[in-house]
Amino acid sequence: MNETITNLWSIPLLIVIPILTAIVVNLLYNRGRAIRAVSIASAAVLLVISLVSPYGFQWFTGQPGVTYDGTYTFNANVFSWKLSLEYYYGPLQQIMISVMSFLLLFVVAISTKSLKKNFGPYIALMFLTYLSAAAIMMVNDFYHLWIAVEIGSLLVAGLVAASGGGAAQKAALKYTFFSALSGSGLAIALALILGITGYANITDAINSVRINDLSGMYNVLYVSFAFLMLSWIYAGGLAPIHPLKSDVYRSAYPHATVMLQTQSKLTLVAIGLVLLRMFGTLPFAREAMLSISILTMVIGIVMALIQTDFRWILAYLIVSHSGLVTVGISLGTFRGIVGGLFQAVNDVIYMSLLLVCCEMVLYFGRGTSIKFSGGLAKRAPLLTVFVILGTLAASGVPPFNGFQSELILIQAALEQGLPEVAAVILMVSVSTFIALFRAIYSIFLRPGDELQQGSERFKLPGTTLMFLVALVAITLVLGIYPQLALNFLTESALKVVFVPWVP
Amino acid sequence: MIELTLQTLSFLAAALLVIIGMAGMLYLDNLIKKLIAFTLLSDGVNLALVSLGYVQGGIVPILEPGASLSDFPNEAALIFGPGIVLTNIVIGVSTTAILAALIVILYKRYGTLKASKVLKGEHE
């Protein structure tokens, strides 16, 4: 059989275009119009590529399979290749990267309009954050996964620090210090997995763990599981690392937080699926993942409820809803995985809606503290409508998208005989509504003081209005026709549950 | 009883570096000292990775013409560990550079390198 390996054209483009754009906008430095044109064009191209790309692989290296029959014979047949460093673009990658590309397009359009000077490097960081998240989503080898996670951590720090202010720089410093611990842990996990299985390729390593009897290696497997989980917790901002991540979300500009939270959710999905596929059959592994997820949901929502600033509330809600994503993956069933993946898609959309509304509150010169503000609804009625719609979507109210994914998650928990988990998910939904509505009432609906009152209405900038309308439309469409997203996700979940050797 | 081979000693040294580095990062108050502790931690991880690839009496993992293919897998040192180390050094340098830059900025802003003073007052 003369099968040849065909590399997919779109995968290198999804990696190279952000790098080239980052270099160009960095060089343009303070030429606002040029940066805006280049970055919007690049983001649009990335969106088109992610939407139209077929599915396939990109191989960097691989070793020919060796058969031993007295002498070693190298067989170049594709089916005997032990694929090593590779990227994969499938339905899951398509929907996740398409959503991220869409968000990047509008985030870049908003930020190049709102920032005043020298923002070339800032936009470069935005594109590199996209790159790291796309790479994490597509990689199918531990080596690239490790590098992408490490780069992603440094980019988070860079993007937050570039948002300016002492609080942002402090958040970046703390996050970078902890990234050292997590990155080192991931490197050790990679080395241990290599030592046990001999494979850097994730699918090969998973097959090796499942096919070979590794009962004598349980201690090493658990150590590598622990280190991989540490990087999952860190990169995704799960408990007990949540204070660092929420600090990061709150300190960055809200439009930058759109990209940061998207990167976190994609990382949670990618590493979560690797953990599940590789260690899911180990005793207590899924239980450990589930415990962390529940802890994250509960701590996140409790912290959100006691905050007095809209930005902090959103930061902790992002953390809490990360737990919703991981709880589905940790359940490990088909329905649980579908629910977790769908929640990830929905979550980045409605949280982006709320974050852009938060950005507009700041843009109108209003504070985000719920103690000292009020009366914005009279002067910005359209923004008030958007923020209420975002709240309903985040709280899982029908017919918005959050309802569909949370319903699947609750069904998955009940199917597994875990009504407690279903109750926690329900509690997160209700508490999300309370936390957000408290802020909305204080900032938008409560009568403001005389200094804040005025007759002139605040007008939403055109690009922002388009972004908000598009986000609301997506939340509604996915809420009414969830199959549009589920068609992509069910295929991926089926592969994880029933055909573990396909990435 | 664990035999004290070169590999075991190397792992012990790596563990010591990791523990010292981690303790330094968590307990030292000076930001520069924390940075130095991070480099120790990173070195410890690198040493552990290099040690993983060690094979006693092993050979360089390059398959030369005429070499025995059946013995090669048992004798050759494992190459991937040191390969990871190369990348880890690059990542370590990048992280150190970012940390150093942030420390300089924060020192200019707050006039001190004490983490307890610089990092306090998060909920402004």
Boltz contact constraints between the chains, C-beta under 6 A:
constraints:
  - contact:
      token1: [A, 72]
      token2: [B, 69]
      max_distance: 6.0
  - contact:
      token1: [A, 150]
      token2: [B, 91]
      max_distance: 6.0
  - contact:
      token1: [A, 154]
      token2: [B, 94]
      max_distance: 6.0
  - contact:
      token1: [A, 154]
      token2: [B, 98]
      max_distance: 6.0
  - contact:
      token1: [A, 157]
      token2: [B, 98]
      max_distance: 6.0
  - contact:
      token1: [A, 166]
      token2: [B, 109]
      max_distance: 6.0
  - contact:
      token1: [A, 167]
      token2: [B, 124]
      max_distance: 6.0
  - contact:
      token1: [A, 169]
      token2: [B, 102]
      max_distance: 6.0
  - contact:
      token1: [A, 169]
      token2: [B, 105]
      max_distance: 6.0
  - contact:
      token1: [A, 169]
      token2: [B, 106]
      max_distance: 6.0
  - contact:
      token1: [A, 170]
      token2: [B, 119]
      max_distance: 6.0
  - contact:
      token1: [A, 172]
      token2: [B, 102]
      max_distance: 6.0
  - contact:
      token1: [A, 173]
      token2: [B, 102]
      max_distance: 6.0
  - contact:
      token1: [A, 176]
      token2: [B, 98]
      max_distance: 6.0
  - contact:
      token1: [A, 176]
      token2: [B, 99]
      max_distance: 6.0
  - contact:
      token1: [A, 180]
      token2: [B, 38]
      max_distance: 6.0
  - contact:
      token1: [A, 180]
      token2: [B, 95]
      max_distance: 6.0
  - contact:
      token1: [A, 184]
      token2: [B, 45]
      max_distance: 6.0
  - contact:
      token1: [A, 187]
      token2: [B, 45]
      max_distance: 6.0
  - contact:
      token1: [A, 187]
      token2: [B, 88]
      max_distance: 6.0
  - contact:
      token1: [A, 191]
      token2: [B, 49]
      max_distance: 6.0
  - contact:
      token1: [A, 191]
      token2: [B, 52]
      max_distance: 6.0
  - contact:
      token1: [A, 191]
      token2: [B, 81]
      max_distance: 6.0
  - contact:
      token1: [A, 194]
      token2: [B, 80]
      max_distance: 6.0
  - contact:
      token1: [A, 195]
      token2: [B, 52]
      max_distance: 6.0
